[in-house]
Amino acid sequence: MSDAASAALLSDLRRADAEATAIARRGPLGVRAVERSPGSRHYLVAFDDSSFLCLGSTLAVEPRAVAVREVASVSILWERVESEVAGDRLRALAAAAGRVLVAGVPDGVGDAVQLVAQRALELAEWRERPERAIATLTGADEAIQLQEALYRAFDAFVRRSQPLVERQSELAGDLVDALRAFEESAAAAGAATRLAGQLADALPGCHEQADQIVAGHIVPLA
């Protein structure tokens, strides 16, 4: 996202905040820009009493319950993606990979460790992009693909490092410590589980939350 696009988004969010304040006669907790499809922008506004307001691209109130439910579903799914993809933990995983390489891991395993670090940094870069301020299904799909690549890279490391586990007592202490820290960092960063599966498990709850947002909309919906 360019500086001009970032400035335009910030301006739009401020205008949505002001419009929501005028409609609800109180300030909102927050405003989320949501695109349920490319070019279809909405603003989902939350208030401190668990009520909500959905505004369209022109900042008019979205009158259709089905549209508000779709916007809410995308927003909730996006929040789940953001909660599962932590840039600091992914960068910590890459740093832990570097310590394994310095400790002198065998070449075949070292290549797998390097790939894990690369995939972790790619996902961290996605997480830190300014574009993620807008909740989109395409953005969520990209995160799922990047995380799947990280999962596969870590799975390859686990398989290649199995011989080291079997002769752990023969390894240098600093290498054992580095490998343990690497595996702990991978677990913390979510590299050992599939994001796609976690999101699939969360979908029923997301739909339920979306229904609650529709029910809590401060303007009656059709």
LODRENZA-503040 format. One record per residue (C-alpha): z negated, x negated, y negated. Coordinates in steps of 0.1 Angstrom, whole numbers, padded with zeros to 4 digits, always signed. Each point is the difference from the previous one (the first is absolute). Example, Ala and Ser with C-alpha at 12.3 -4.5 7.8 and 13.67 -1.06 7.14 Angstrom:
BEGIN
-0078-0123+0045 +0007-0014-0034 
***
This chain:
BEGIN
+0000+0000+0000 +0010-0014-0034 -0023-0003-0029 +0019+0029-0017 -0003+0022+0031 -0038-0008+0003 -0005+0009-0037 +0020+0032+0005 -0021+0010+0030 -0032-0007-0019 +0012+0021-0028 +0009+0028+0024 -0034-0001+0016 -0017+0002-0034 +0020+0030-0009 -0008+0017+0033 -0036-0008-0006 +0001+0016-0035 +0019+0031+0012 -0024+0005+0029 -0029-0003-0024 +0015+0026-0023 +0006+0024+0029 -0034-0005+0017 -0020-0005-0032 -0017-0030+0015 +0010-0036+0009 +0012-0008+0035 -0014-0026+0023 +0035-0014+0006 +0037+0005+0001 +0024-0011+0028 +0037-0001-0004 +0016+0013+0032 +0036+0001+0011 +0004+0022+0031 +0037-0009+0000 +0019-0025-0021 +0003+0012-0036 -0024+0029+0005 -0030-0010-0021 -0033+0019-0001 -0034-0008-0014 -0030+0009+0021 -0032+0003-0021 -0035+0000+0014 -0031+0013-0017 -0037-0007+0007 -0007+0035+0014 +0025-0004+0029 +0027+0019-0019 +0036-0012-0005 +0030+0005-0021 +0036-0008+0009 +0025-0007-0028 +0038-0004+0004 +0021-0026-0016 +0002+0019-0033 -0039+0003+0001 +0003+0038+0006 -0024+0013+0027 +0016+0001+0034 -0001+0037+0010 +0009-0002+0037 -0027-0004+0026 +0024-0017+0025 +0010-0026-0026 -0036-0007-0009 -0009-0004+0037 +0028-0025+0005 -0010-0020-0030 -0036+0000+0011 +0010-0011+0035 +0020-0030-0013 -0029-0009-0023 -0026+0001+0028 +0022-0019+0024 +0006-0026-0027 -0038-0004-0006 -0005-0006+0037 +0027-0027+0000 -0016-0017-0029 -0034+0001+0016 +0013-0016+0032 +0021-0027-0017 -0023-0023-0018 +0017-0028-0019 -0031-0022-0002 -0005+0002+0038 +0036-0007+0007 -0001-0031-0022 -0032-0011+0017 +0018+0003+0033 +0028-0023-0013 -0026-0025-0011 -0017+0001+0034 +0033-0007+0016 +0003-0031-0022 -0033-0012+0013 +0011+0004+0036 +0032-0020-0007 -0021-0028-0016 -0023-0001+0030 +0029-0010+0022 +0011+0030+0021 +0028-0007+0025 +0035+0005-0013 +0008+0032+0019 -0031+0017-0012 +0004-0015-0035 +0034+0017-0004 -0017+0034+0008 -0028-0007-0024 +0025-0009-0028 +0019+0033+0006 -0033+0020-0002 -0007-0017-0034 +0035+0008-0012 -0002+0037+0010 -0034+0003-0015 +0012-0013-0033 +0030+0023+0000 -0023+0030+0005 -0024-0013-0027 +0029-0003-0024 +0010+0036+0007 -0036+0011-0006 -0001-0017-0034 +0033+0013-0014 -0002+0021-0032 +0022+0026+0017 -0028+0010+0023 -0015+0019-0030 +0025+0027+0010 -0008+0017+0034 +0032+0003+0020 +0009+0006+0036 +0026-0028-0001 -0027-0024-0012 -0022+0011+0028 +0028-0006+0025 +0005-0035-0014 -0036-0008+0005 +0001+0013+0035 +0030-0022+0008 -0017-0031-0015 -0032+0006+0018 +0018+0005+0033 +0016-0034-0005 -0035-0015-0006 -0014+0018+0031 +0028-0014+0021 -0005-0035-0013 -0037+0001+0007 +0007+0015+0035 +0023-0030+0006 -0027-0024-0011 -0025+0016+0024 +0024-0004+0029 +0009-0036-0008 -0036-0010-0006 -0012+0013+0033 +0002-0035+0017 -0023-0013-0028 -0026+0027+0008 +0001-0010+0036 -0009-0037-0009 -0021+0007-0030 -0027-0025+0011 +0026-0028-0003 +0010+0007-0036 -0014-0017-0031 -0028+0019-0016 +0018+0004-0033 +0030+0015+0017 -0022+0025+0019 -0017+0010-0033 +0033+0003-0018 +0015+0022+0027 -0031+0022+0001 +0001+0004-0038 +0038+0007+0002 -0005+0028+0026 -0029+0015-0020 +0021+0000-0032 +0029+0016+0019 -0023+0028+0011 -0013+0005-0035 +0035+0001-0014 +0011+0026+0026 +0025-0023+0017 -0013+0009+0035 +0008+0038-0004 +0031+0019-0009 -0001+0017-0034 +0025+0026+0012 -0024+0011+0027 -0029+0002-0024 +0020+0022-0024 +0011+0022+0028 -0036+0006+0011 -0009+0007-0037 +0028+0026-0006 -0020+0031+0011 -0027-0010-0025 +0026-0006-0027 +0014+0035+0005 -0034+0015-0002 -0008-0019-0032 +0034+0012-0014 -0010+0036+0007 -0033-0006-0018 +0019-0013-0031 +0022+0031+0000 -0031+0022+0003 -0016-0019-0029 +0030+0002-0023 -0013+0012-0034 +0032+0020-0007 +0009+0027+0025 +0029-0009+0022 +0029+0021+0013 
***
